[in-house]
Amino acid sequence: MRSHSERRALPGFSALLTHSTPKLKDVTFPPPLSQTPRESIFTPISLTSPPPWVTQALSNLERGEQELLNLREQQQAEVEEVNRELDSAAIEAQREERRLLEKVEQDHREAQRHLSQVKRENAAAVRVVQSLVDQQLRKIGQLREQIQRWGSTAGESNRNQLQRGVAEIIQPWEISLTLKRVSFLPRNTSRDEQQSTATTQVTQGLSSNRVSRSLSMSTIEGDKFHRASETQAGGSGRTDFNLPSGIHATVKGQLFVVDCGNARIQVTDLQKNVVQQVSPSGPERSSRICNYFDVAVNSKGLIALTCAAERAVLVFSRHGRLLQTFGGTAIGSTTEELDAPRGVTVNRQDEFLVADIKRGTLTGLKLDPKTGARLERTVVTGYHRPYLVAACLTTGLMAISERGNETGRVPCIRVLEPGWNTIRILGVCSGLGPVLTCPWGLCIDSDGDVLVTDWGKQHHRVLIYPSKGVGWPLVTDNLSSPRGLALLPDGHMVVSDSMNHCIKIYQYWTCSFS
């Protein structure tokens, strides 16, 4: 056997090695190239440094790449923020939707309550009027029976009495049914655009001597005269009102309104357009002194304005020129027994009546029609904190409001006859009408009925105390701190609605049956 470790040369090949030895040439091979693990055999090899533009280009590409990466991160962050805002807005929209639905439900309940109240009040008015009609029918039946029984045999005196009864019973009927009327107006998109279209006819406290007293309301706000509506904050323009206070109506129908917030008197024409402003001027009166309170105008055109800050009564001509100052400490003022004048009005003798809350007096001033100088003065004492005052030019009756205090004195209205004697005290006994909280403006109509604005924490209203019978609230809605009150000769009642910065005008008339 042949061993695997034996190796023998082939004879042919050995011979070749022995007998022929070829001449070899010197060949030099380059050293092997060294490669890093990350390099490829196809990577071009640069034996020198790259040109500068290559370096700059590569740097620019690297910077652009980094800016794009930063931009992508910023965009992603912005998208996430916007999505969060959208989610939050969706949640708020759902909350607002729930709030609006709750508000609509609340408004619906309030409307239903108000309509039910209107129905009850109208039903009460119908019952009263029906009672008056039934009373008249009974009188007619009784008179017919008497005529049929005694007409043929009645003597002259009885015949005259029966004829007078017939003449009285067939007079034009003064019995009227006046109801509250409402109409529906869909809610607008803006609360400020909403307007009430309800024309309110009020019939309260009717009795056998009081047939009807009707109200409907309009508003003077700025230079507009319109139906009652939402009002805005007071302005300072030529026709604006800002916290209107005292108000006076002339026998011709002009209105003089104390525009307290603008320190002036606003004067209207017969169409209730503001046509004139009256305001004191001069270096002796600082612009900050603007607490004007009440106003009155006599038949000669003299204008009396009380100023709480100056504790004085300012008298102007019909053209607005300051003539006299009574009381106070301002330059040119005259010494008068006035410490804290508040209300002012004009009586049947064309005198100015001034209530002084500090002295407890009511002062009558008869003035010169040209110069405003005092000609006569009457001082009546004995009142407890008298505040506002009113007088009826027809009957000569006067009314004065007294403020209560912490010692137990309650507010009230005193009615005075032309001789200054107190004949009635109103607002203190619930059996005779509403008990007063804080009386402000007041007036007296030709029947001797007293109207007064009264407000406190719970009530903002206009009350009426008839000359006979029990008083009742005349206006209870949409008033905020009513202050001034006046009656126009055409059968309207005017209220200065102070915190609503407007003047409201109500249709007002009285029909009596005897």
C-alpha positions in Angstrom: 0.0 0.0 0.0 1.1 3.5 -0.7 1.4 5.8 2.1 -0.6 9.1 1.9 2.5 11.0 3.2 4.7 10.0 0.4 5.3 12.5 -2.3 7.2 11.9 -5.4 8.1 14.2 -8.2 6.9 13.4 -11.7 9.8 12.5 -14.0 8.8 14.8 -16.8 8.5 17.8 -14.7 11.7 17.2 -12.7 13.5 16.9 -16.0 12.2 20.2 -17.0 13.4 21.8 -13.8 16.8 20.3 -14.2 17.5 20.8 -17.8 16.0 24.2 -18.5 16.0 27.2 -16.3 14.2 30.2 -17.7 15.5 33.7 -17.1 13.2 35.7 -15.0 12.5 39.5 -15.2 12.3 41.7 -12.2 8.7 42.7 -11.6 7.8 45.2 -8.8 4.2 45.1 -7.5 2.6 48.0 -5.6 1.9 47.5 -1.9 -1.7 46.4 -1.1 -4.2 49.2 -0.5 -5.5 49.5 3.1 -9.3 49.9 3.4 -11.4 50.9 6.4 -14.4 48.8 7.1 -16.9 51.5 5.9 -15.2 52.2 2.6 -16.2 50.6 -0.5 -13.8 49.4 -3.2 -15.8 51.7 -5.6 -15.3 54.9 -3.5 -13.2 57.3 -5.5 -9.9 58.0 -3.9 -8.8 61.6 -3.7 -5.1 62.0 -3.4 -5.5 65.8 -2.8 -7.9 68.2 -0.6 -11.4 68.9 -2.2 -12.0 72.3 -3.7 -13.5 75.0 -1.4 -16.8 75.1 -3.2 -17.3 71.5 -2.5 -16.8 72.1 1.2 -19.2 75.1 1.1 -21.8 73.2 -0.8 -21.7 70.3 1.6 -22.0 72.8 4.5 -25.0 74.5 2.9 -26.7 71.2 2.4 -26.2 70.2 5.9 -27.6 73.5 7.2 -30.6 73.3 4.9 -31.3 69.7 6.1 -31.2 70.9 9.7 -33.6 73.8 9.0 -36.1 71.5 7.3 -35.9 69.2 10.3 -36.6 72.1 12.7 -39.4 73.3 10.5 -41.0 69.9 10.6 -40.8 69.9 14.4 -42.4 73.4 14.6 -45.2 72.4 12.3 -45.9 69.3 14.3 -46.0 71.3 17.5 -48.4 73.9 15.9 -50.7 71.2 14.7 -50.9 69.7 18.2 -51.6 73.2 19.7 -54.4 73.9 17.1 -55.9 70.5 17.8 -56.0 71.2 21.6 -57.7 74.6 20.9 -60.3 72.9 18.7 -61.0 70.4 21.4 -61.3 73.1 24.0 -63.6 75.2 21.7 -65.8 72.1 21.1 -66.2 71.7 24.9 -67.0 75.3 25.4 -69.5 75.2 22.6 -71.2 72.3 24.3 -71.3 74.2 27.5 -72.7 77.3 25.8 -75.4 75.2 24.1 -76.4 73.8 27.5 -76.4 77.3 29.0 -78.6 78.7 26.1 -81.0 75.8 26.5 -81.3 76.4 30.2 -81.8 80.2 29.5 -84.5 79.4 26.9 -86.3 77.2 29.4 -86.0 79.9 32.1 -87.4 82.5 29.7 -90.2 80.2 28.7 -91.2 79.7 32.3 -91.0 83.4 33.0 -93.1 84.2 30.0 -95.7 81.6 31.1 -95.7 83.1 34.5 -96.1 86.6 33.1 -98.9 85.6 30.8 -100.7 83.9 33.6 -100.4 87.0 35.7 -101.8 89.1 32.8 -104.8 86.7 32.5 -105.5 87.0 36.2 -105.3 90.8 36.1 -107.5 91.0 33.0 -110.0 88.7 34.6 -110.2 90.9 37.7 -110.7 94.0 35.5 -113.5 92.2 33.6 -115.2 91.3 36.9 -115.0 94.9 38.1 -116.4 96.4 34.9 -119.2 93.8 34.7 -120.1 94.8 38.3 -120.3 98.4 37.2 -122.4 97.5 34.2 -124.7 95.4 36.3 -125.1 98.3 38.7 -126.1 100.6 35.9 -128.6 98.0 34.6 -130.2 97.7 38.0 -130.5 101.5 38.1 -132.2 101.5 34.7 -134.6 98.8 35.8 -135.5 100.6 39.0 -136.0 103.9 37.1 -138.2 102.1 34.4 -140.3 100.5 37.1 -140.8 103.9 38.9 -141.8 105.6 35.6 -144.2 102.8 34.7 -145.8 102.9 38.1 -146.0 106.6 38.9 -145.5 108.3 35.5 -149.2 108.8 34.9 -150.0 110.2 38.3 -146.8 111.8 39.3 -146.8 115.5 40.3 -144.5 118.1 38.8 -141.8 117.7 41.4 -141.8 113.9 41.0 -141.9 114.2 37.3 -138.9 116.5 37.3 -137.0 114.1 39.6 -137.7 111.2 37.3 -136.7 113.2 34.2 -133.4 114.1 35.9 -132.8 110.5 36.7 -133.3 109.6 33.0 -131.0 112.4 31.9 -128.2 111.2 34.2 -128.5 107.6 33.3 -128.4 108.1 29.5 -125.2 110.3 29.7 -122.4 108.9 27.5 -121.1 105.8 29.2 -117.8 106.3 31.1 -117.4 102.6 31.9 -114.5 101.2 29.8 -112.8 97.9 29.9 -109.1 98.4 29.5 -106.9 95.3 29.4 -103.3 94.4 29.2 -102.4 93.4 25.6 -99.3 91.5 24.7 -97.8 90.3 21.4 -95.0 87.8 20.7 -91.7 89.0 19.2 -89.1 86.3 18.5 -85.8 86.8 20.2 -83.2 88.6 18.1 -79.5 87.6 18.0 -78.5 90.5 20.2 -80.1 91.3 23.5 -79.7 95.0 22.8 -81.9 94.6 19.6 -84.8 93.2 21.5 -87.8 95.4 21.9 -91.0 94.8 23.7 -94.1 95.2 21.5 -96.5 95.0 24.4 -98.8 97.9 24.8 -99.8 97.7 28.4 -103.2 98.8 29.6 -103.5 98.7 33.3 -106.7 98.7 35.3 -106.1 98.3 39.0 -107.9 99.3 42.1 -111.2 99.9 40.3 -114.2 100.8 42.5 -117.6 102.3 42.2 -116.0 105.8 42.1 -113.0 104.8 39.9 -113.9 103.5 36.5 -110.6 103.3 34.7 -107.0 104.5 34.7 -105.1 103.4 31.7 -101.4 103.3 31.0 -99.2 102.8 27.9 -95.6 103.6 27.8 -93.2 105.4 25.4 -89.6 106.3 26.1 -87.4 109.3 25.4 -83.8 108.1 25.1 -81.3 110.3 23.5 -82.9 111.9 20.4 -85.4 109.1 20.0 -89.0 108.9 20.9 -90.2 105.3 20.7 -92.1 102.5 22.4 -90.7 101.2 25.6 -87.5 99.3 25.0 -84.2 98.2 26.4 -82.0 101.3 27.2 -78.3 101.8 27.1 -76.0 103.5 29.5 -76.3 107.3 29.7 -74.3 109.5 27.3 -73.1 113.0 27.2 -74.4 114.1 23.8 -76.6 117.0 23.2 -79.8 115.0 23.4 -78.6 112.3 25.8 -79.7 111.7 29.4 -77.4 110.6 32.2 -79.1 109.9 35.6 -82.1 112.1 35.0 -83.6 113.3 38.2 -86.2 116.0 38.9 -88.7 116.8 36.1 -91.3 119.6 35.5 -94.1 119.8 32.9 -95.4 123.2 31.9 -99.0 124.0 31.2 -98.2 124.0 27.5 -96.6 120.6 27.6 -92.9 121.4 27.6 -90.6 119.2 29.8 -87.7 120.5 31.9 -85.5 117.5 33.1 -82.6 117.7 35.5 -79.9 115.7 33.6 -77.9 115.1 36.8 -75.0 113.1 35.3 -74.3 115.8 32.7 -74.8 118.8 35.1 -77.6 120.5 33.0 -81.3 120.9 32.4 -82.7 119.4 29.2 -85.6 121.2 27.7 -88.0 119.6 25.2 -90.5 121.1 22.8 -94.1 119.9 22.6 -93.1 116.9 20.5 -90.7 115.9 23.2 -87.6 116.7 21.2 -84.7 118.1 23.2 -84.2 121.6 22.0 -82.3 123.5 24.8 -79.8 123.0 27.6 -79.5 125.2 30.7 -76.4 125.0 32.8 -74.7 127.5 35.1 -71.2 128.6 34.1 -68.5 130.8 35.4 -65.1 130.4 37.3 -66.9 130.4 40.7 -68.6 127.1 39.9 -66.3 124.1 39.5 -67.3 121.5 36.9 -67.2 118.9 39.6 -70.1 120.6 41.4 -72.9 118.9 39.5 -75.3 117.5 42.0 -78.4 119.2 40.6 -81.6 117.9 42.0 -85.0 119.3 41.1 -86.4 121.9 38.7 -89.5 124.1 38.3 -90.7 126.8 35.9 -93.2 129.5 36.6 -95.6 131.2 34.1 -93.1 134.0 33.5 -90.4 131.6 32.2 -88.2 131.8 35.3 -86.4 128.5 35.9 -85.5 127.4 39.5 -82.9 124.6 39.9 -81.9 123.2 43.3 -78.3 122.2 43.8 -77.5 119.8 46.7 -73.8 120.4 46.4 -74.0 124.2 46.7 -77.0 124.0 49.0 -78.7 126.7 46.9 -81.5 127.5 44.5 -80.3 128.8 41.2 -82.8 131.0 39.2 -82.4 131.4 35.4 -84.1 133.4 32.8 -86.1 131.6 30.1 -83.0 131.8 27.8 -80.8 130.1 30.4 -79.0 133.1 31.9 -78.3 132.8 35.6 -80.1 135.7 37.5 -80.1 134.8 41.2 -78.7 132.3 43.7 -80.6 131.9 46.9 -78.7 130.2 49.8 -75.3 128.6 49.6 -71.9 130.2 49.6 -71.2 130.8 45.9 -70.2 134.3 44.7 -73.3 136.4 44.1 -75.7 134.4 46.3 -78.2 136.1 48.5 -78.7 135.3 52.1 -81.8 133.2 52.5 -83.0 130.7 55.2 -82.0 127.7 53.1 -79.5 125.1 54.3 -80.3 122.0 52.2 -82.9 122.7 49.5 -84.1 119.6 47.6 -87.5 119.7 46.0 -89.0 122.7 44.1 -92.3 123.3 42.4 -94.7 126.1 41.5 -98.0 126.8 43.3 -101.2 128.3 42.1 -100.0 131.8 43.0 -97.0 131.3 40.6 -94.6 131.1 43.6 -91.7 128.7 43.9 -92.0 126.3 46.8 -88.7 124.9 48.1 -88.4 122.0 50.5 -85.4 122.2 52.9 -84.5 118.7 54.3 -82.2 120.1 57.0 -84.3 122.9 58.3 -87.6 121.0 58.0 -89.3 123.9 56.2 -91.3 124.7 53.1 -90.4 128.1 51.7 -92.5 130.1 49.2 -90.6 132.6 47.0 -92.3 135.2 44.9 -89.8 136.5 42.4 -89.5 139.5 40.1 -90.2 138.2 36.6 -87.4 140.1 35.0 -84.5 140.0 37.5 -85.5 137.0 39.6 -85.1 139.0 42.8 -87.2 138.0 45.8 -90.3 140.0 46.3 -92.0 138.0 49.0 -91.1 135.0 51.1 -93.2 132.6 53.2 -91.7 130.0 55.5 -93.7 127.1 56.9 -92.0 124.9 59.6 -92.8 121.7 61.3 -91.9 119.1 58.7 -89.7 116.1 59.2 -87.0 115.9 56.6 -89.1 117.2 53.7 -87.7 116.0 50.4 -89.8 116.7 47.3 -92.8 118.8 46.8 -95.7 119.1 44.3 -98.7 121.4 43.7 -101.9 121.3 41.7 -102.5 124.6 39.8 -106.2 123.7 39.5 -107.1 122.9 43.1 -104.3 124.6 45.0 -103.5 121.4 46.9 -99.9 120.7 47.7 -98.0 117.5 48.6 -94.7 117.0 50.3 -92.7 113.8 50.9 -91.0 113.3 54.2 -88.0 110.9 54.7 -87.9 108.5 57.6 -84.9 107.9 59.9 -83.4 105.4 62.2 -85.2 106.6 65.3 -88.6 105.2 64.1 -89.9 108.0 62.0 -91.4 106.4 58.8 -91.5 108.1 55.4 -94.9 109.5 54.3 -96.6 112.0 52.0 -98.4 115.0 53.5 -101.2 116.6 51.5 -101.8 120.3 52.3 -104.7 122.5 51.5 -104.0 126.0 50.1 -103.8 127.4 53.6 -100.8 125.1 54.4 -102.8 122.8 56.7 -102.3 119.0 56.5 -105.4 117.2 55.5 -104.1 113.7 54.6 -101.1 111.6 55.4 -100.3 108.8 52.9 -98.1 105.8 52.7 -97.9 104.8 56.4 -101.0 102.5 56.8 -101.2 99.3 54.7 -105.0 99.4 55.0 -105.1 102.6 52.9 -102.6 101.6 50.3 -98.9 100.6 49.8 -96.5 101.5 52.6 -93.8 103.8 51.3 -90.2 102.6 51.3 -88.3 105.7 49.9 -90.5 108.3 48.2 -89.1 110.5 45.5 -91.0 112.5 42.8 -94.6 113.2 43.3 -97.5 115.1 41.7 -101.3 115.7 42.2 -103.9 115.5 39.5 -107.0 117.7 39.2 -109.1 115.1 41.2 -106.8 115.3 44.2 -105.1 111.9 43.5 -101.5 111.8 44.6 -98.9 109.9 42.5 -95.4 109.2 43.8 -92.3 107.3 42.7 -91.1 104.9 45.4 -88.1 102.5 45.4 -85.9 100.5 47.6 -84.3 97.0 47.6 -87.5 95.2 46.6 -89.6 97.7 44.7 -89.1 100.3 41.9 -92.6 101.6 41.2 -95.1 104.4 40.8 -97.9 104.5 43.4 -101.3 106.2 43.3 -103.3 107.3 46.4 -106.7 108.4 45.2 -108.6 111.2 47.0 -111.1 108.6 48.1 -110.4 104.9 48.6 -107.4 102.7 48.8 -104.1 103.3 46.9 -102.4 100.8 44.7 -99.2 100.3 42.6 -99.7 102.0 39.2 -96.4 101.0 37.5 -94.2 98.1 38.8 -92.3 96.9 35.7 -89.1 98.0 33.9 -88.2 100.9 36.3 -84.8 101.3 37.9 -84.5 104.1 40.6 -87.4 106.3 39.3 -86.9 109.8 40.6 -88.9 112.6 38.9 -92.6 112.6 38.2 -94.9 115.0 36.3 -98.3 115.1 34.6 -98.7 116.6 31.1 -101.8 118.6 30.2 -102.7 116.1 27.4 -103.2 113.2 29.9 -99.8 111.7 30.1 -97.6 110.8 33.1 -93.8 111.4 32.8 -91.2 109.4 34.9 -87.5 110.0 34.9 -86.1 106.4 35.0 -82.8 107.3 36.5 -80.7 104.1 36.2 -82.1 103.4 32.8 -81.0 106.9 31.7 -84.3 107.8 30.0 -87.6 109.5 30.4 -90.7 107.3 30.2 -94.1 108.6 29.2 -97.3 106.8 30.2 -100.8 107.4 28.9 -102.8 108.4 31.9 -106.4 109.6 32.3 -109.2 109.2 34.8 -112.9 108.6 34.3 -115.2 109.1 37.2 -118.8 107.8 37.7 -121.2 109.2 40.3 
